[in-house]
Amino acid sequence: MSKKIGLKEAMSIGIGGMVGGGIFAVLGLAAAMAKGGTPISFLIAGLIALITSYSYVKLSLKYPDRGGTVKFINQGFGISIFSGGINNLLWVSYIIMLALYASAFGSYAPNLLQLTSDKIVDSHIYATGIVILATAINYYSIAVVGKIESYAVIIKLIILLSFVVVGLYGLFGNPHLEQLSPEHWESPFKLLTAGMVIFVAYEGFELIANAAPDIENPEKNIPRAYYWSVLFVILLYIIIAAVTVGSLAFSDIATAQDYVLAEAAKPMLGKIGFTIITVAALISTFSAINASLYGGTRVNYEIAEDDELPCEFTRKLWNQPIGLLITAVATIILVNTLKLESISTAGSVGFLLIFAVVNYVGFKLYKEVNGKKIIPLLGFILCTVAMIALLVQHYSVSKLDVFIALGIILFCFLAEFIYKKTERKR
């Protein structure tokens, strides 16, 4: 790159990565699980992301590489079946996130234009169509992807911040405000597990690592970019969650679970507010799909270059890595076969495991990266405990979600094991 990235640009990468489609997709799930304690659930998830960002800061400073998380895991464990399995999981987790964003797009779009008499059918049509459109754009020009993302970040932040300002003003005198009081909170364990289900809403801050080689004055700007972007998003999410729960009855939240943020704008701004937030959701999820397709393709390519996937993945189709088409097809299959909660759970479990491993690398290499030992160790413990709590809670509610999440992890490691065994025989 001819131009270095400043602090503002680095922060926009982190904020844009987090404030994508996640908040629009999982807010309703969180409110359904945590009730009045929804802001607390977002805080819990945010604190785990903030602690994990410490390991990313230290590793980004010591090993600046566009491979980001892939580079850190390989640095900590070498090129092995374990590192390959975790890196495969990272790629699959990108596919899961794409399915989550596409599902959110499909939930919001029919509120503006119904294609058939069945909203569920419409949802699948829109979700599939938007993935196909984003794939076409990625094939056409990566520069267009970058332009879409840069404009989308500004638009969605302006709309969400406006929602926050108007929402806070509208809370005064709202009869549902008392729903935020502690007597309407779920149990501490449910607040924790709700936070873990929505942990995917914080996925994205790690993208700063991919830009680390290009950030100017890295010793000063890399820590600021990580910490300030995560803190900003924590505050934004907490206020959005408080405004939503304080504006709508729990029954209305349950009814409009898939597009609850748009529904929350109605008491303040009526149908216009509903439409504006719906448009913001469509812009956000579309830009997130665009960026995640590119990011997921790059991760797939990096893994293949490190010989943790077959070299065929480094080949190109229509002037783009073959991984782009595979990622898009896998996303379409996933979004049309799994429910939103299953997708969210699988995504959260995947990223909690990945972040636990990155924290462990930070702990293992604390001398090399000139870091403190206790913080990455705490991050590793919190990510591991949170992942186990999420699996335990969901096992009592939906065993299928747990089996899907564990099956995906097992598949990633099994695929790497078979590949390594086959390569040794060759």
Salt bridges, closest charged atoms under 4 A:
GLU178 OE1 - HIS184 NE2 2.89
ASP214 OD1 - ARG66 NH2 2.74
GLU263 OE2 - LYS266 NZ 3.78
GLU302 OE2 - ARG298 NH2 3.60
GLU341 OE2 - HIS394 NE2 3.26
ASP401 OD2 - HIS394 NE2 3.94
GLU416 OE2 - LYS420 NZ 3.89
GLU423 OE2 - ARG426 NH1 3.16
